[in-house]
Amino acid sequence: GTERNFQLRFDLEDFDNNRTSQFRLEPESQNYTLRYGEFTGGPAGDALGPHKNKAFSTKDADNDTADSTNCALLYVGAWWYSSCHNSNLNGEYLRGKHSKKGRGVIWHNFRGNEYSLKVSEIKFRPQK
């Protein structure tokens, strides 16, 4: 099949109604590896940096770079894990401040790894 590049955008919102927005995914044959150039997002910062050029991992497809663990199992999500994450928008929905370090809907640069975001939207479309 034809392989296509996609544009990817992340929209985040915390429980104080702060928001931010902001990529290319490789095809399935490359495990949807995340690629992007310079980060041009809002005030939430670039929590994707460690995930750049990483393959997408799930509980049954361990593509992360951690040697001794499956980050998708450990953090109950599916993501472009390195070893393991600075962001995890598919993590557990824990409603704000929590004590399950790294287990929530995380964008570390925005609210840290003990705060689960209220809303995260991941949007992608074929690149023009």
PyMOL CGO cylinders between C-alpha atoms (Angstrom):
from pymol import cmd
from pymol.cgo import CYLINDER

trace = [
    CYLINDER, 0.00, 0.00, 0.00, 0.89, 3.63, -0.29, 0.3, 1, 1, 1, 1, 1, 1,
    CYLINDER, 0.89, 3.63, -0.29, 2.62, 5.10, 2.76, 0.3, 1, 1, 1, 1, 1, 1,
    CYLINDER, 2.62, 5.10, 2.76, 1.55, 8.62, 3.73, 0.3, 1, 1, 1, 1, 1, 1,
    CYLINDER, 1.55, 8.62, 3.73, 2.82, 11.28, 6.09, 0.3, 1, 1, 1, 1, 1, 1,
    CYLINDER, 2.82, 11.28, 6.09, 0.41, 12.70, 8.63, 0.3, 1, 1, 1, 1, 1, 1,
    CYLINDER, 0.41, 12.70, 8.63, 0.13, 15.93, 10.57, 0.3, 1, 1, 1, 1, 1, 1,
    CYLINDER, 0.13, 15.93, 10.57, -0.42, 15.45, 14.29, 0.3, 1, 1, 1, 1, 1, 1,
    CYLINDER, -0.42, 15.45, 14.29, -1.83, 17.90, 16.81, 0.3, 1, 1, 1, 1, 1, 1,
    CYLINDER, -1.83, 17.90, 16.81, -2.20, 17.63, 20.59, 0.3, 1, 1, 1, 1, 1, 1,
    CYLINDER, -2.20, 17.63, 20.59, -4.72, 19.76, 22.49, 0.3, 1, 1, 1, 1, 1, 1,
    CYLINDER, -4.72, 19.76, 22.49, -4.43, 19.67, 26.29, 0.3, 1, 1, 1, 1, 1, 1,
    CYLINDER, -4.43, 19.67, 26.29, -6.55, 21.05, 29.13, 0.3, 1, 1, 1, 1, 1, 1,
    CYLINDER, -6.55, 21.05, 29.13, -6.06, 20.82, 32.87, 0.3, 1, 1, 1, 1, 1, 1,
    CYLINDER, -6.06, 20.82, 32.87, -8.65, 21.31, 35.61, 0.3, 1, 1, 1, 1, 1, 1,
    CYLINDER, -8.65, 21.31, 35.61, -7.79, 25.03, 35.74, 0.3, 1, 1, 1, 1, 1, 1,
    CYLINDER, -7.79, 25.03, 35.74, -8.82, 25.36, 32.07, 0.3, 1, 1, 1, 1, 1, 1,
    CYLINDER, -8.82, 25.36, 32.07, -5.29, 26.06, 30.79, 0.3, 1, 1, 1, 1, 1, 1,
    CYLINDER, -5.29, 26.06, 30.79, -4.91, 24.90, 27.20, 0.3, 1, 1, 1, 1, 1, 1,
    CYLINDER, -4.91, 24.90, 27.20, -2.21, 24.33, 24.62, 0.3, 1, 1, 1, 1, 1, 1,
    CYLINDER, -2.21, 24.33, 24.62, -2.02, 22.92, 21.09, 0.3, 1, 1, 1, 1, 1, 1,
    CYLINDER, -2.02, 22.92, 21.09, 0.48, 21.17, 18.72, 0.3, 1, 1, 1, 1, 1, 1,
    CYLINDER, 0.48, 21.17, 18.72, 4.26, 15.98, 13.47, 0.3, 1, 1, 1, 1, 1, 1,
    CYLINDER, 4.26, 15.98, 13.47, 4.51, 12.99, 11.27, 0.3, 1, 1, 1, 1, 1, 1,
    CYLINDER, 4.51, 12.99, 11.27, 3.74, 9.36, 11.92, 0.3, 1, 1, 1, 1, 1, 1,
    CYLINDER, 3.74, 9.36, 11.92, 5.56, 6.62, 10.06, 0.3, 1, 1, 1, 1, 1, 1,
    CYLINDER, 5.56, 6.62, 10.06, 3.42, 3.82, 8.62, 0.3, 1, 1, 1, 1, 1, 1,
    CYLINDER, 3.42, 3.82, 8.62, 2.35, 0.65, 10.42, 0.3, 1, 1, 1, 1, 1, 1,
    CYLINDER, 2.35, 0.65, 10.42, 5.37, -1.18, 8.98, 0.3, 1, 1, 1, 1, 1, 1,
    CYLINDER, 5.37, -1.18, 8.98, 7.53, 1.15, 11.14, 0.3, 1, 1, 1, 1, 1, 1,
    CYLINDER, 7.53, 1.15, 11.14, 5.27, 0.87, 14.21, 0.3, 1, 1, 1, 1, 1, 1,
    CYLINDER, 5.27, 0.87, 14.21, 3.86, 4.39, 13.72, 0.3, 1, 1, 1, 1, 1, 1,
    CYLINDER, 3.86, 4.39, 13.72, 7.17, 5.97, 14.75, 0.3, 1, 1, 1, 1, 1, 1,
    CYLINDER, 7.17, 5.97, 14.75, 6.72, 9.59, 15.82, 0.3, 1, 1, 1, 1, 1, 1,
    CYLINDER, 6.72, 9.59, 15.82, 8.73, 12.17, 13.89, 0.3, 1, 1, 1, 1, 1, 1,
    CYLINDER, 8.73, 12.17, 13.89, 8.66, 15.93, 14.03, 0.3, 1, 1, 1, 1, 1, 1,
    CYLINDER, 8.66, 15.93, 14.03, 10.90, 18.90, 13.46, 0.3, 1, 1, 1, 1, 1, 1,
    CYLINDER, 10.90, 18.90, 13.46, 11.08, 21.88, 15.78, 0.3, 1, 1, 1, 1, 1, 1,
    CYLINDER, 11.08, 21.88, 15.78, 8.43, 21.94, 18.49, 0.3, 1, 1, 1, 1, 1, 1,
    CYLINDER, 8.43, 21.94, 18.49, 6.20, 24.98, 18.10, 0.3, 1, 1, 1, 1, 1, 1,
    CYLINDER, 6.20, 24.98, 18.10, 3.62, 24.38, 20.82, 0.3, 1, 1, 1, 1, 1, 1,
    CYLINDER, 3.62, 24.38, 20.82, 2.14, 26.63, 23.45, 0.3, 1, 1, 1, 1, 1, 1,
    CYLINDER, 2.14, 26.63, 23.45, 3.05, 27.23, 27.10, 0.3, 1, 1, 1, 1, 1, 1,
    CYLINDER, 3.05, 27.23, 27.10, 2.82, 23.54, 28.03, 0.3, 1, 1, 1, 1, 1, 1,
    CYLINDER, 2.82, 23.54, 28.03, 6.27, 22.95, 26.55, 0.3, 1, 1, 1, 1, 1, 1,
    CYLINDER, 6.27, 22.95, 26.55, 7.73, 20.01, 24.67, 0.3, 1, 1, 1, 1, 1, 1,
    CYLINDER, 7.73, 20.01, 24.67, 7.07, 16.86, 26.69, 0.3, 1, 1, 1, 1, 1, 1,
    CYLINDER, 7.07, 16.86, 26.69, 7.43, 14.85, 23.47, 0.3, 1, 1, 1, 1, 1, 1,
    CYLINDER, 7.43, 14.85, 23.47, 11.20, 15.34, 23.19, 0.3, 1, 1, 1, 1, 1, 1,
    CYLINDER, 11.20, 15.34, 23.19, 12.14, 11.94, 24.69, 0.3, 1, 1, 1, 1, 1, 1,
    CYLINDER, 12.14, 11.94, 24.69, 9.49, 10.31, 22.49, 0.3, 1, 1, 1, 1, 1, 1,
    CYLINDER, 9.49, 10.31, 22.49, 10.73, 11.74, 19.20, 0.3, 1, 1, 1, 1, 1, 1,
    CYLINDER, 10.73, 11.74, 19.20, 11.71, 8.98, 16.76, 0.3, 1, 1, 1, 1, 1, 1,
    CYLINDER, 11.71, 8.98, 16.76, 10.20, 6.31, 19.03, 0.3, 1, 1, 1, 1, 1, 1,
    CYLINDER, 10.20, 6.31, 19.03, 7.82, 3.57, 17.90, 0.3, 1, 1, 1, 1, 1, 1,
    CYLINDER, 7.82, 3.57, 17.90, 4.30, 3.27, 19.31, 0.3, 1, 1, 1, 1, 1, 1,
    CYLINDER, 4.30, 3.27, 19.31, 3.98, 0.69, 22.11, 0.3, 1, 1, 1, 1, 1, 1,
    CYLINDER, 3.98, 0.69, 22.11, 0.98, -1.14, 23.52, 0.3, 1, 1, 1, 1, 1, 1,
    CYLINDER, 0.98, -1.14, 23.52, 0.65, -3.83, 26.18, 0.3, 1, 1, 1, 1, 1, 1,
    CYLINDER, 0.65, -3.83, 26.18, 0.97, -6.50, 23.47, 0.3, 1, 1, 1, 1, 1, 1,
    CYLINDER, 0.97, -6.50, 23.47, 3.53, -4.68, 21.26, 0.3, 1, 1, 1, 1, 1, 1,
    CYLINDER, 3.53, -4.68, 21.26, 6.50, -3.65, 23.42, 0.3, 1, 1, 1, 1, 1, 1,
    CYLINDER, 6.50, -3.65, 23.42, 8.40, -1.24, 21.15, 0.3, 1, 1, 1, 1, 1, 1,
    CYLINDER, 8.40, -1.24, 21.15, 9.82, 1.01, 23.88, 0.3, 1, 1, 1, 1, 1, 1,
    CYLINDER, 9.82, 1.01, 23.88, 13.54, 1.36, 24.61, 0.3, 1, 1, 1, 1, 1, 1,
    CYLINDER, 13.54, 1.36, 24.61, 13.34, 0.21, 28.25, 0.3, 1, 1, 1, 1, 1, 1,
    CYLINDER, 13.34, 0.21, 28.25, 15.33, -3.01, 28.64, 0.3, 1, 1, 1, 1, 1, 1,
    CYLINDER, 15.33, -3.01, 28.64, 13.59, -4.65, 31.56, 0.3, 1, 1, 1, 1, 1, 1,
    CYLINDER, 13.59, -4.65, 31.56, 9.97, -3.47, 31.39, 0.3, 1, 1, 1, 1, 1, 1,
    CYLINDER, 9.97, -3.47, 31.39, 7.04, -2.88, 29.08, 0.3, 1, 1, 1, 1, 1, 1,
    CYLINDER, 7.04, -2.88, 29.08, 6.19, 0.78, 29.68, 0.3, 1, 1, 1, 1, 1, 1,
    CYLINDER, 6.19, 0.78, 29.68, 2.67, 0.32, 28.26, 0.3, 1, 1, 1, 1, 1, 1,
    CYLINDER, 2.67, 0.32, 28.26, 1.92, -2.27, 30.96, 0.3, 1, 1, 1, 1, 1, 1,
    CYLINDER, 1.92, -2.27, 30.96, 3.68, -0.36, 33.73, 0.3, 1, 1, 1, 1, 1, 1,
    CYLINDER, 3.68, -0.36, 33.73, 1.91, 2.94, 33.02, 0.3, 1, 1, 1, 1, 1, 1,
    CYLINDER, 1.91, 2.94, 33.02, -1.42, 1.48, 31.81, 0.3, 1, 1, 1, 1, 1, 1,
    CYLINDER, -1.42, 1.48, 31.81, -1.44, 3.12, 28.40, 0.3, 1, 1, 1, 1, 1, 1,
    CYLINDER, -1.44, 3.12, 28.40, -0.23, 3.04, 24.83, 0.3, 1, 1, 1, 1, 1, 1,
    CYLINDER, -0.23, 3.04, 24.83, 2.27, 5.65, 23.65, 0.3, 1, 1, 1, 1, 1, 1,
    CYLINDER, 2.27, 5.65, 23.65, 5.56, 6.45, 21.94, 0.3, 1, 1, 1, 1, 1, 1,
    CYLINDER, 5.56, 6.45, 21.94, 7.46, 5.33, 25.04, 0.3, 1, 1, 1, 1, 1, 1,
    CYLINDER, 7.46, 5.33, 25.04, 11.19, 5.67, 25.37, 0.3, 1, 1, 1, 1, 1, 1,
    CYLINDER, 11.19, 5.67, 25.37, 12.15, 4.42, 28.83, 0.3, 1, 1, 1, 1, 1, 1,
    CYLINDER, 12.15, 4.42, 28.83, 9.44, 5.29, 29.83, 0.3, 1, 1, 1, 1, 1, 1,
    CYLINDER, 9.44, 5.29, 29.83, 7.82, 8.75, 29.38, 0.3, 1, 1, 1, 1, 1, 1,
    CYLINDER, 7.82, 8.75, 29.38, 7.56, 12.52, 29.80, 0.3, 1, 1, 1, 1, 1, 1,
    CYLINDER, 7.56, 12.52, 29.80, 4.10, 12.44, 28.31, 0.3, 1, 1, 1, 1, 1, 1,
    CYLINDER, 4.10, 12.44, 28.31, 1.43, 9.74, 28.28, 0.3, 1, 1, 1, 1, 1, 1,
    CYLINDER, 1.43, 9.74, 28.28, -1.87, 11.06, 26.97, 0.3, 1, 1, 1, 1, 1, 1,
    CYLINDER, -1.87, 11.06, 26.97, -3.35, 7.56, 26.89, 0.3, 1, 1, 1, 1, 1, 1,
    CYLINDER, -3.35, 7.56, 26.89, -2.72, 6.95, 30.60, 0.3, 1, 1, 1, 1, 1, 1,
    CYLINDER, -2.72, 6.95, 30.60, -5.31, 6.43, 33.34, 0.3, 1, 1, 1, 1, 1, 1,
    CYLINDER, -5.31, 6.43, 33.34, -7.90, 9.17, 33.83, 0.3, 1, 1, 1, 1, 1, 1,
    CYLINDER, -7.90, 9.17, 33.83, -7.21, 10.16, 37.46, 0.3, 1, 1, 1, 1, 1, 1,
    CYLINDER, -7.21, 10.16, 37.46, -8.93, 13.57, 37.71, 0.3, 1, 1, 1, 1, 1, 1,
    CYLINDER, -8.93, 13.57, 37.71, -6.15, 16.02, 38.55, 0.3, 1, 1, 1, 1, 1, 1,
    CYLINDER, -6.15, 16.02, 38.55, -3.64, 15.70, 41.40, 0.3, 1, 1, 1, 1, 1, 1,
    CYLINDER, -3.64, 15.70, 41.40, -2.84, 12.09, 42.34, 0.3, 1, 1, 1, 1, 1, 1,
    CYLINDER, -2.84, 12.09, 42.34, -0.13, 9.96, 43.96, 0.3, 1, 1, 1, 1, 1, 1,
    CYLINDER, -0.13, 9.96, 43.96, 0.28, 7.33, 41.21, 0.3, 1, 1, 1, 1, 1, 1,
    CYLINDER, 0.28, 7.33, 41.21, 3.48, 8.84, 39.80, 0.3, 1, 1, 1, 1, 1, 1,
    CYLINDER, 3.48, 8.84, 39.80, 3.37, 8.81, 36.00, 0.3, 1, 1, 1, 1, 1, 1,
    CYLINDER, 3.37, 8.81, 36.00, 0.14, 6.80, 35.77, 0.3, 1, 1, 1, 1, 1, 1,
    CYLINDER, 0.14, 6.80, 35.77, -2.32, 9.49, 34.69, 0.3, 1, 1, 1, 1, 1, 1,
    CYLINDER, -2.32, 9.49, 34.69, -2.93, 11.49, 31.53, 0.3, 1, 1, 1, 1, 1, 1,
    CYLINDER, -2.93, 11.49, 31.53, 0.51, 13.10, 31.69, 0.3, 1, 1, 1, 1, 1, 1,
    CYLINDER, 0.51, 13.10, 31.69, 2.26, 15.98, 29.93, 0.3, 1, 1, 1, 1, 1, 1,
    CYLINDER, 2.26, 15.98, 29.93, 5.17, 16.42, 32.35, 0.3, 1, 1, 1, 1, 1, 1,
    CYLINDER, 5.17, 16.42, 32.35, 6.21, 19.94, 31.27, 0.3, 1, 1, 1, 1, 1, 1,
    CYLINDER, 6.21, 19.94, 31.27, 2.64, 21.19, 31.75, 0.3, 1, 1, 1, 1, 1, 1,
    CYLINDER, 2.64, 21.19, 31.75, 1.58, 19.88, 35.19, 0.3, 1, 1, 1, 1, 1, 1,
    CYLINDER, 1.58, 19.88, 35.19, 4.15, 17.26, 36.21, 0.3, 1, 1, 1, 1, 1, 1,
    CYLINDER, 4.15, 17.26, 36.21, 3.82, 13.49, 36.52, 0.3, 1, 1, 1, 1, 1, 1,
    CYLINDER, 3.82, 13.49, 36.52, 1.46, 13.51, 39.51, 0.3, 1, 1, 1, 1, 1, 1,
    CYLINDER, 1.46, 13.51, 39.51, -1.30, 15.44, 37.75, 0.3, 1, 1, 1, 1, 1, 1,
    CYLINDER, -1.30, 15.44, 37.75, -3.72, 13.78, 35.35, 0.3, 1, 1, 1, 1, 1, 1,
    CYLINDER, -3.72, 13.78, 35.35, -5.06, 16.18, 32.72, 0.3, 1, 1, 1, 1, 1, 1,
    CYLINDER, -5.06, 16.18, 32.72, -8.77, 16.77, 32.27, 0.3, 1, 1, 1, 1, 1, 1,
    CYLINDER, -8.77, 16.77, 32.27, -8.76, 16.68, 28.46, 0.3, 1, 1, 1, 1, 1, 1,
    CYLINDER, -8.76, 16.68, 28.46, -6.30, 15.54, 25.83, 0.3, 1, 1, 1, 1, 1, 1,
    CYLINDER, -6.30, 15.54, 25.83, -7.18, 15.35, 22.17, 0.3, 1, 1, 1, 1, 1, 1,
    CYLINDER, -7.18, 15.35, 22.17, -4.88, 13.83, 19.59, 0.3, 1, 1, 1, 1, 1, 1,
    CYLINDER, -4.88, 13.83, 19.59, -5.82, 14.76, 16.05, 0.3, 1, 1, 1, 1, 1, 1,
    CYLINDER, -5.82, 14.76, 16.05, -4.16, 13.63, 12.85, 0.3, 1, 1, 1, 1, 1, 1,
    CYLINDER, -4.16, 13.63, 12.85, -4.81, 14.02, 9.16, 0.3, 1, 1, 1, 1, 1, 1,
    CYLINDER, -4.81, 14.02, 9.16, -2.96, 13.20, 5.95, 0.3, 1, 1, 1, 1, 1, 1,
    CYLINDER, -2.96, 13.20, 5.95, -0.23, 15.74, 5.26, 0.3, 1, 1, 1, 1, 1, 1,
    CYLINDER, -0.23, 15.74, 5.26, -0.97, 18.10, 2.39, 0.3, 1, 1, 1, 1, 1, 1,
]
cmd.load_cgo(trace, "trace")
